[in-house]
Amino acid sequence: MTNNTPAPADTTAPALIITGDSRPKVTGDQLVLSFSDTGNLDADAGHKPAGGAFTVLVNSVANAVTNVAINAEAKTVTLTLTTAVTSDQSVTVAYADPTTGNDANAIQDAAGNDATSFAATAVTNNTPAPADTTAPALIITGDSRPKVTGDQLVLSFSDTGNLDADASHKPANGAFTVLVNGVANAVTNVTVDSQAKTVTLTLTTAVTSDQTVTVAYADPTTGNDANAIQDAPATTRPALLLLR
């Protein structure tokens, strides 16, 4: 016997997913909301919710929604924000269903069941940090100023990240010119300490306490080079001249 009894009507509204990999997230100006539902979302452009139904706060300041896009099968609602967020900002999103009933323009499934309103909900910020384009800067004052003890000459740098201590990236000995009482003292080794952000030069001849020392450094080119004083993302330090 054929059973022609129809399946019960879908009366279950889409539910916002707030945990796990499908929780609300934002990258730049794209904020994605994912929903669970027995069916698909209604992606009819004539039925989508208005941008004004959403309140997005970035560091507690409103960031208006300029577009709403719905992916029926993925069950996602993607909001385009007026201003892209940066990696260090906190974001929340709230949604107001137009009425307590099922509305023509709302987050809804294919059966027309409206998602309920939700209050300000935390959004995971997946916006990547901007690329580091700031070169290491030589420290020339205070306790970290250039100094020499015997045959060890230490240069300290300030940088947002660490220095590149990869032995294959360190500058050549010949990139440094060290003069002791006006006479060249060749560098025989260069050691880079990534976290301390120091470059230590080993000199051919140890310096005595009554001598004056200068050191100059020549960056190979005006660009970022394979072998140079550089930070981890390879932002090269410009040529420098130090005096002691």
C-alpha positions in Angstrom: 0.0 0.0 0.0 1.3 3.4 -0.9 1.4 5.9 2.0 0.4 9.3 0.7 0.3 10.9 4.1 2.1 14.3 3.8 5.0 15.1 6.0 4.1 17.6 8.8 4.6 21.2 7.9 7.9 22.8 8.8 7.2 25.1 11.7 10.7 25.3 13.2 12.4 28.6 12.8 16.1 28.9 11.8 18.4 29.3 14.9 21.5 31.3 15.1 24.6 29.2 15.8 26.7 30.9 18.5 29.3 28.2 19.3 31.9 26.2 17.4 33.3 26.8 13.9 30.0 28.2 12.7 29.7 30.9 15.3 29.3 34.5 14.1 32.6 35.8 12.6 33.9 38.8 10.7 36.7 39.3 8.3 37.2 42.9 7.2 33.8 44.2 6.1 32.2 40.7 5.8 30.2 39.5 8.9 28.8 35.9 8.5 25.9 34.5 10.6 25.2 30.8 10.4 21.9 29.1 11.2 20.7 25.6 11.9 17.4 24.6 10.3 15.6 21.5 9.1 15.5 23.0 5.6 17.3 25.7 3.7 17.1 29.4 4.2 15.0 31.6 1.9 17.5 33.3 -0.4 14.8 35.1 -2.5 16.2 38.7 -2.8 12.6 39.9 -2.4 12.4 38.3 1.1 15.8 39.2 2.6 15.9 41.3 5.8 16.7 45.0 5.6 20.2 46.1 6.5 18.6 48.3 9.2 17.4 45.1 11.0 20.9 44.5 12.2 22.9 46.5 14.7 26.7 45.9 14.4 28.9 47.6 17.0 32.6 47.8 16.5 34.4 48.8 19.7 30.9 49.9 20.8 30.5 52.2 17.8 27.7 51.5 15.2 28.9 50.2 11.8 26.0 50.2 9.4 25.1 47.2 7.3 25.1 48.1 3.5 24.1 44.8 2.1 22.6 41.4 3.2 23.4 38.3 1.2 21.8 34.9 2.0 23.1 31.5 1.0 20.2 29.0 1.1 22.0 25.7 1.3 24.9 27.0 3.5 22.3 28.6 5.7 24.3 31.7 6.1 23.5 35.4 6.2 26.4 37.6 5.2 26.4 41.3 6.2 28.6 43.9 4.4 29.7 46.6 6.8 30.3 50.2 5.9 33.7 50.1 7.4 36.0 47.1 7.5 37.1 46.1 11.0 40.7 45.8 12.0 42.2 42.8 13.8 42.3 44.4 17.2 38.6 45.5 17.4 35.8 43.8 19.3 32.5 43.3 17.4 28.9 42.4 18.3 25.8 41.9 16.2 22.1 42.1 17.1 19.0 41.4 14.9 15.5 42.6 15.2 12.8 40.5 13.6 10.2 42.9 12.2 7.2 41.4 14.1 6.4 38.3 16.2 4.8 36.7 13.2 6.3 35.5 9.9 7.2 38.5 7.8 7.9 39.1 4.1 11.3 40.5 4.8 13.2 38.7 7.5 15.8 35.9 8.1 13.6 32.9 7.3 13.6 29.4 6.0 12.1 28.2 2.8 8.9 27.4 4.7 8.6 31.1 5.8 9.5 30.6 9.5 11.2 33.7 10.8 14.3 33.5 12.9 13.7 35.2 16.2 15.4 38.4 17.2 18.7 38.2 19.1 20.4 40.6 21.3 24.0 41.8 21.0 26.0 38.7 20.3 29.8 38.4 20.3 31.4 38.0 16.9 34.8 36.3 16.4 37.1 38.7 14.6 39.1 36.7 12.0 40.5 39.9 10.3 44.3 39.3 9.9 46.7 41.8 11.4 48.2 44.2 8.9 51.5 43.3 7.4 54.6 44.6 9.3 56.2 47.2 7.0 58.2 49.0 9.8 61.9 48.4 9.7 63.9 47.7 12.9 65.2 51.0 14.4 68.6 51.3 16.0 68.5 52.4 19.6 71.1 55.1 20.2 70.2 56.3 23.7 69.8 54.8 27.2 71.1 51.4 28.4 70.4 49.8 25.0 72.6 52.2 23.0 75.5 50.7 20.9 78.3 49.4 23.1 81.5 47.4 22.9 83.3 45.2 25.4 86.5 43.7 24.2 85.9 42.1 20.8 82.1 42.1 21.2 80.1 45.1 19.7 76.4 45.0 20.4 73.7 46.9 18.5 70.2 46.9 19.8 67.0 47.6 17.8 63.4 48.4 18.5 60.8 46.7 16.4 57.1 45.6 16.6 58.2 42.0 16.1 61.5 40.0 16.5 64.6 40.2 14.4 65.3 37.5 11.8 67.9 35.2 13.4 68.0 32.8 10.5 71.7 32.2 9.9 71.1 32.3 6.2 69.6 35.7 6.4 72.1 37.5 8.6 74.1 40.4 7.1 77.6 39.8 5.8 80.6 40.7 8.0 81.7 43.1 5.3 78.5 45.1 5.6 79.9 46.7 8.8 82.9 49.1 9.0 84.3 49.3 12.5 87.0 51.9 13.2 89.0 51.9 16.4 91.0 55.1 16.9 90.4 55.6 13.1 91.8 52.3 12.1 89.7 49.5 10.6 88.9 46.5 12.8 87.3 43.8 10.7 84.2 42.0 11.7 84.7 38.2 11.8 81.2 37.1 12.9 77.7 38.5 13.1 75.2 37.0 15.6 71.5 38.0 15.7 69.4 37.4 18.8 65.8 37.4 17.6 63.9 38.1 20.9 66.5 40.4 22.4 66.6 42.2 19.1 70.4 42.6 19.1 73.1 42.2 16.5 76.5 41.3 18.0 79.6 41.8 16.0 82.8 39.9 16.8 85.9 42.1 16.0 89.3 40.8 14.9 91.0 42.7 17.7 89.6 43.4 21.1 89.2 47.1 22.0 91.0 48.6 25.0 89.3 50.9 27.4 91.0 54.1 26.2 90.0 53.7 22.5 87.2 55.3 20.6 85.1 53.2 18.3 82.8 53.9 15.4 80.7 51.5 13.4 78.9 51.9 10.1 76.5 49.5 8.4 75.6 49.4 4.6 72.3 47.9 3.7 72.9 45.9 0.5 70.1 47.7 -1.5 67.2 50.1 -0.9 64.8 47.2 -1.0 64.4 44.2 1.4 67.4 41.8 1.0 68.0 38.2 1.7 71.0 39.1 3.8 70.6 42.1 6.0 69.6 43.4 9.5 65.9 42.7 9.2 62.9 41.7 11.3 61.1 38.4 11.0 58.8 39.5 8.1 62.0 40.7 6.3 61.7 44.5 6.6 65.3 45.7 6.2 67.0 48.2 8.4 68.3 51.1 6.4 72.0 51.9 6.4 73.2 53.4 9.7 76.2 55.1 11.3 76.9 54.6 15.0 79.3 56.4 17.2 80.8 55.6 20.5 
